[in-house]
Amino acid sequence: MNPLALTIFLFSLAIGTTITLSSYHWLLAWVGLEINTLAIIPLMTKTPHPRAIEAATKYFLTQATASALLLFSSLINAWMTGEWSINSLTDLPMNALSIALMMKLGLAPLHFWMPEVLQGISLPTGLILSTWQKIAPMVLLLQTSHLINLNLTIILGLTSILVGGWGGIGQTQLRKIMAFSSIGHLGWMIVVLKFAPHLTLFNFILYIFMTASMFLSLMTISTTKMSEISISWSKTPTLTATTLLVLLSLAGLPPLTGFAPKLLIVLELIKQNATLLASLIMLASLLALFFYLRLTYIVSLTLPPNTPNSFSSWRSSTKTHLSTAIANTIALISLPLTPTLLLFV
């Protein structure tokens, strides 16, 4: 892609998210979301492959539907209350608007577009879709968290954790696995949204760092399938090892970074006398833990070829960038910094 065009599209992504984050008016928030959607579609289709075109079409139709529902709910609210401000929502428009934002995020059962779209696009665009594109809808949900329906968040959050674990079990494509991982993590965030919005924000920040480090690692070793990880040992042994540790961090195993948000969310739910809900989401997350462990141990360590054919191990000229190293470090060893991070959140 032309560097000037790429710069314009990335700048438009930044502008769209900034408009949504700084708006106090639903129409401006909608405009920011639309700029975001329109800016990423050319990035999806920069490789003119039928699968990429299909992914961009699915993404556009889904986001257009969600945007129409968001605009419709804000119009109904303006008709009922006479206000366009984000914090003045009544029950019916708030439910419709929450569903629209959750469709944009890819929460179950509105998740069907997410794995297919992520599978059809390149890894750099998948990184943007899994991290940057989720910032604006998540911030709008956080701003309206005191108005959101508790039953809606619990049902959609629990469904997302189940779908995220169940859907990823039979996958061999890493991009689809990352899509179902994203659905599962968003489920954890939405479950605790009404109880403690600051924990949702904390979980979201760590999710962005862990997902970004995973995508950056996959981009560095040029891997999109499970079987390709097993042959990357001879090329970049250290990066492959840290990639597998990042997967365990995404699974939420101690003492890695991903354990902190899950522990805090479970403790918060128990404090709110929602012990049954905490037990259910922990049991549902065992499904996701299974496919992370399968990907880490069984596939990556036992699939042939485990050892190089020659006596001297062959190394390619794969260069690890500073951004990948920093993201991997944050995704692995930020657990001791949790109290400090919570102060800033």
Order of alpha helices (4+ residues) and beta strands (2+ residues): alpha-alpha-alpha-alpha-alpha-alpha-alpha-alpha-alpha-alpha-alpha-alpha-alpha-alpha-alpha-alpha
